[in-house]
Amino acid sequence: MSPNGSDRSPRRPMRRKLLQAMTAGLVLATATGCSYNWEDFPRLGMPTPVTEQAPRILSLWQGSWAAALATGVLVWGLILWSVIFHRRSRTKVEVPPQTRYNMPIEALYTVVPLIIVSVLFYFTARDETKLLSLSPKPDVTVNVVGFQWSWGFNYIEDVPGSSGDAKTAPNLAAIPDRFKKDFPANAGGVYDVGTPATKNPQTGNPGPTLWLPKGKTVRFVLTSRDVIHSFWVVPFLMKQDVIPGHTNAFQVTPNREGTFLGKCAELCGVDHSRMLFNVKVVSPERYEAHLKELAAKGQTGYVPAGIEQTGHEKNRETNNL
C-alpha cells in the first residue's frame, strides 16, 4: 500500500512506459518499413525481379510484411502482458477494481491504426504513381491484345518489309489518340498471335512468346476483344487489367535476359487457366532481327486490337486533357 493509503501498484508507471515504448517502436517500424533495400531482406515468396521497376514493388511488399510483423509483435506482447500481469491471484477472491474507461488506451487504439494506415497509404500511393507514369517517347511499344483464350502482340515498329502507319491503322482504332501520339512514324508493324496450343519452341512452355529488348523502355498498351483479362508477367511483379472498351498502359525496362512465364490473372471464363504466354528478353540486336523474321513470315500489319472505347471512357479522357 502506498503512503497515501491507496493500493496503486508501483509497477504501473513501468508498465505504462513499456506500453509507450512498444507503441513508438511500432510506429517507427511502420514508417521505415517501406524504405528498405530489397536485396537485404528475404523476397517472401516473390520471384527475383527482372525489370528496373520491379524492385520498387518488392520493397513495398517487404516493408508491408515488416509493418505487419511489428503490429503482430505488439498485439502478441499486449496479450501476454495482460495474461501475466492481470491474471487472477490465487490468494485473493475479491473482484478487481472496475474501470469504466481509460482515455490513454482509447486514444492509443484510435491514433496508432490511423498512423499505420496513413503511412502504408503514402508509400503505396507514391509507388503506384511512379510505376504508372509514362515517358513521352518509349523505346518500344507493344499492343497486348487479350482474347478468349490466348494473346496477340502488335509490335508497333517501323520494320523493313512492312508498310503503313499505326496512327491510322483500322485494326488499332480501339486505341485512344493519347497513346497513338507517341507511336513512331511510319510504323507498319508486325504481329504474333497465339492459341492455347501454342508452345515456346525453346522451353516447351505453353502460349505465344512476346519478345522484348533488354535495357529498353517498353510500353504495353493493353486492349481486349471480349471480356476482362489481366496481363501478368510473373517476375515483372506487376500486372494490369485488360478491359474491353478501356485502354490501360504501363512501362517497364527489362534488365535481365531470359524466358519468363506470363498468364492471365483475371478469371475470364472456362479456359482461363490456358491463357498462358511467355516473355523472351533478348539483346536489342536480336529483338530487331526477330521483328524482321516476323515480317519475312508475312506477319505484317496488326491484328484487331479489340473493342473500341465506350462513350463514357471517351468523355472521361476528354475532361482530363
C-alpha positions in Angstrom: 0.0 0.0 0.0 1.3 3.4 -0.9 1.9 6.2 1.7 -1.3 8.0 0.8 -3.4 4.9 1.6 -4.1 3.7 -1.9 -3.1 0.3 -3.2 -1.8 1.6 -6.5 1.0 -0.7 -7.7 4.4 0.8 -8.1 4.8 -1.3 -11.2 2.1 0.7 -13.0 4.5 3.5 -14.2 6.8 0.9 -15.6 4.0 -0.9 -17.4 2.9 2.4 -18.9 6.5 3.2 -20.1 6.7 -0.3 -21.6 3.5 0.3 -23.5 4.7 3.6 -24.7 8.0 2.1 -25.9 6.2 -0.7 -27.8 3.9 1.8 -29.4 6.8 4.1 -30.5 8.6 1.0 -31.9 5.5 0.0 -33.9 5.1 3.5 -35.4 8.8 3.7 -36.2 8.8 0.2 -37.9 5.8 1.1 -39.9 7.2 4.4 -41.0 10.5 2.9 -42.2 9.3 -0.5 -43.3 8.8 0.5 -46.9 12.2 2.2 -47.4 14.4 -1.0 -47.2 16.9 -2.1 -49.7 15.1 -5.1 -51.1 18.3 -7.1 -51.5 18.9 -7.0 -47.8 15.8 -9.0 -46.9 14.1 -12.2 -48.0 11.8 -11.9 -51.0 8.9 -13.5 -49.0 7.6 -15.6 -51.9 8.2 -13.1 -54.7 10.4 -14.1 -57.7 13.6 -12.4 -58.5 12.9 -9.0 -60.2 13.9 -8.8 -63.9 13.0 -5.1 -64.6 14.2 -1.8 -63.3 10.8 -1.1 -61.8 10.2 -4.4 -60.0 12.5 -3.8 -57.0 10.2 -0.9 -56.0 7.3 -3.3 -55.9 9.3 -5.9 -54.0 10.5 -3.2 -51.5 6.8 -2.2 -50.8 5.9 -5.9 -50.3 8.8 -6.4 -47.9 8.0 -3.2 -46.0 4.4 -4.2 -45.7 5.4 -7.5 -44.2 7.7 -5.7 -41.7 4.9 -3.4 -40.6 2.5 -6.4 -40.3 5.1 -8.3 -38.2 5.6 -5.3 -35.9 1.9 -5.0 -35.4 1.7 -8.7 -34.6 4.5 -8.4 -32.1 2.7 -5.5 -30.4 -0.6 -7.4 -30.2 1.0 -10.6 -29.0 3.0 -8.6 -26.4 -0.1 -6.9 -25.1 -1.9 -10.3 -24.9 0.9 -11.9 -23.0 1.3 -8.8 -20.8 -2.4 -9.0 -19.9 -2.2 -12.7 -19.2 0.8 -12.4 -16.9 0.2 -9.2 -15.0 -3.6 -9.3 -14.8 -4.2 -12.9 -14.0 -6.4 -13.8 -11.0 -4.5 -14.1 -7.8 -4.8 -17.5 -6.0 -4.9 -15.8 -2.6 -7.4 -13.2 -3.4 -11.0 -13.7 -4.4 -12.3 -10.2 -4.3 -13.5 -8.6 -7.6 -10.7 -6.4 -9.0 -11.2 -2.6 -9.4 -13.5 -2.0 -12.3 -12.5 0.7 -14.9 -15.3 2.2 -17.0 -12.9 3.8 -19.5 -9.2 4.6 -20.0 -8.6 7.7 -22.2 -4.9 6.9 -22.9 -5.7 3.4 -24.1 -8.7 4.6 -26.1 -6.6 7.3 -27.8 -3.9 4.7 -28.4 -6.0 2.2 -30.3 -7.5 5.1 -32.3 -4.4 7.0 -33.2 -2.0 4.2 -33.9 -4.1 2.4 -36.5 -4.6 5.8 -38.2 -0.9 6.3 -38.3 -0.2 2.8 -39.7 -2.9 3.1 -42.4 -1.6 6.6 -43.4 2.0 5.5 -43.7 1.1 2.5 -45.8 -1.2 4.6 -47.9 1.6 7.1 -48.5 4.1 4.5 -49.7 1.5 2.7 -51.8 0.3 6.0 -53.5 3.9 7.1 -54.1 5.0 3.9 -55.7 1.8 3.5 -57.7 2.2 7.0 -59.1 5.8 6.2 -60.1 5.0 2.8 -61.6 2.1 4.0 -63.7 3.9 7.1 -65.1 4.6 7.1 -68.8 7.6 8.6 -70.5 6.8 10.8 -73.6 8.6 8.5 -76.1 9.2 4.9 -75.1 11.8 2.9 -76.9 9.4 0.1 -77.8 5.6 0.0 -77.8 3.6 -3.3 -77.8 -0.1 -3.5 -78.1 -1.1 -6.6 -76.0 -4.4 -8.0 -77.1 -6.3 -10.3 -74.8 -9.0 -12.6 -76.1 -10.6 -15.9 -75.2 -8.3 -17.9 -74.9 -4.9 -16.5 -75.8 -2.9 -13.4 -76.6 -1.9 -11.3 -79.5 1.1 -9.0 -79.7 1.2 -6.0 -82.0 4.8 -4.7 -82.3 4.3 -1.0 -83.2 7.6 -0.5 -85.0 8.9 0.7 -88.3 10.0 -2.7 -89.6 11.6 -3.2 -93.1 9.1 -5.0 -95.3 6.1 -3.7 -93.5 4.4 -0.5 -94.8 1.7 1.5 -93.2 1.1 3.9 -90.2 0.0 2.7 -86.8 -1.7 6.0 -86.1 -4.3 5.4 -88.8 -4.4 1.6 -88.9 -8.0 0.4 -88.8 -7.1 -2.6 -86.6 -5.8 -0.2 -84.0 -8.9 2.1 -83.9 -9.7 0.9 -80.4 -6.5 2.6 -79.0 -7.1 6.2 -77.9 -5.2 9.1 -79.6 -3.4 9.9 -76.3 -1.4 6.7 -76.8 -1.2 7.0 -80.6 0.6 10.3 -80.4 3.6 8.5 -79.0 3.7 5.9 -81.8 6.7 6.0 -84.1 6.2 7.4 -87.6 5.5 5.1 -90.5 5.1 2.1 -88.1 3.8 -0.6 -90.4 4.4 -3.1 -87.6 4.4 -6.8 -87.2 2.4 -9.1 -85.0 2.3 -12.5 -83.4 -0.8 -14.3 -82.1 -1.2 -17.5 -80.2 -3.7 -20.2 -79.3 -3.9 -22.3 -76.1 -2.0 -25.0 -78.0 0.9 -22.7 -79.0 4.2 -23.6 -77.3 7.6 -21.8 -76.9 10.0 -23.8 -79.2 12.9 -23.5 -76.8 11.3 -24.2 -73.4 8.2 -26.1 -74.4 6.1 -23.8 -72.2 2.5 -23.2 -73.4 1.4 -20.0 -75.0 2.7 -17.5 -77.5 6.0 -15.7 -76.9 6.4 -11.9 -76.5 9.9 -10.7 -77.4 11.4 -7.7 -75.6 14.8 -5.9 -75.8 16.9 -5.8 -72.7 17.7 -2.3 -71.4 14.9 -0.6 -73.4 11.9 1.2 -72.1 8.8 -0.9 -73.2 5.3 0.5 -73.1 2.5 -2.0 -73.0 -0.8 -0.8 -74.4 -3.5 -3.2 -73.2 -6.7 -3.9 -75.1 -9.3 -6.7 -75.0 -11.6 -8.2 -77.7 -14.2 -9.7 -75.4 -14.1 -9.8 -71.6 -11.8 -8.5 -68.8 -8.4 -10.2 -68.8 -5.3 -9.4 -66.8 -1.7 -9.2 -68.2 0.7 -10.6 -65.7 4.4 -11.3 -66.3 5.3 -13.1 -63.0 8.9 -11.8 -62.5 7.9 -8.3 -63.5 6.0 -8.3 -60.1 3.2 -6.2 -61.8 0.0 -6.9 -63.6 -2.7 -4.7 -65.1 -6.3 -5.4 -66.2 -7.1 -5.7 -69.9 -10.6 -4.2 -70.2 -12.9 -4.1 -73.2 -13.8 -0.5 -74.0 -11.0 0.9 -71.8 -7.3 1.1 -72.6 -4.6 0.6 -69.9 -0.9 1.1 -70.3 2.3 0.8 -68.2 6.0 0.7 -68.8 8.9 -1.4 -67.8 12.6 -1.7 -68.6 13.8 -5.3 -68.7 17.3 -5.7 -67.3 17.8 -9.5 -67.4 17.8 -11.8 -70.5 15.9 -15.0 -70.4 12.4 -16.5 -70.9 9.8 -15.8 -68.3 6.3 -17.0 -67.7 3.2 -14.9 -68.0 -0.5 -15.6 -67.5 -4.0 -14.1 -67.3 -4.7 -13.1 -63.7 -8.4 -12.4 -64.1 -11.0 -15.2 -64.2 -12.2 -14.8 -67.7 -14.2 -17.9 -68.5 -14.0 -21.7 -68.8 -10.4 -21.8 -70.3 -8.9 -19.1 -68.2 -6.2 -21.4 -67.0 -5.0 -21.9 -70.6 -4.4 -18.2 -71.2 -0.6 -18.5 -70.8 2.2 -16.8 -72.6 6.0 -16.4 -72.5 8.2 -13.3 -72.4 11.6 -13.6 -74.0 14.1 -10.8 -73.2 17.0 -10.6 -75.6 19.6 -8.1 -76.8 18.3 -5.2 -78.8 20.0 -6.6 -81.9 18.3 -10.0 -81.5 15.0 -8.2 -80.9 15.3 -6.3 -84.2 16.2 -9.5 -86.0 13.1 -11.2 -84.6 10.8 -8.4 -86.0 12.4 -8.9 -89.4 11.7 -12.6 -89.1 8.0 -11.9 -88.4 7.9 -9.7 -91.4 9.6 -12.3 -93.6 6.8 -14.8 -92.5 4.2 -12.4 -93.7 3.0 -11.4 -90.3 3.0 -7.7 -91.2 0.5 -5.1 -90.0 -1.7 -5.6 -86.9 -4.3 -7.9 -85.6 -7.5 -6.2 -84.3 -6.8 -4.5 -81.0 -10.3 -5.0 -79.6 -13.4 -3.3 -78.6 -13.5 0.5 -79.3 -13.6 2.8 -76.3 -17.0 3.3 -74.7 -18.6 6.8 -74.9 -18.2 7.1 -71.1 -14.5 6.5 -71.3 -14.0 8.9 -74.2 -15.8 11.6 -72.2 -13.6 10.9 -69.1 -10.4 11.3 -71.2 -11.7 14.5 -72.9 -12.4 16.0 -69.5 -8.9 15.1 -68.2 -7.0 16.5 -71.1 
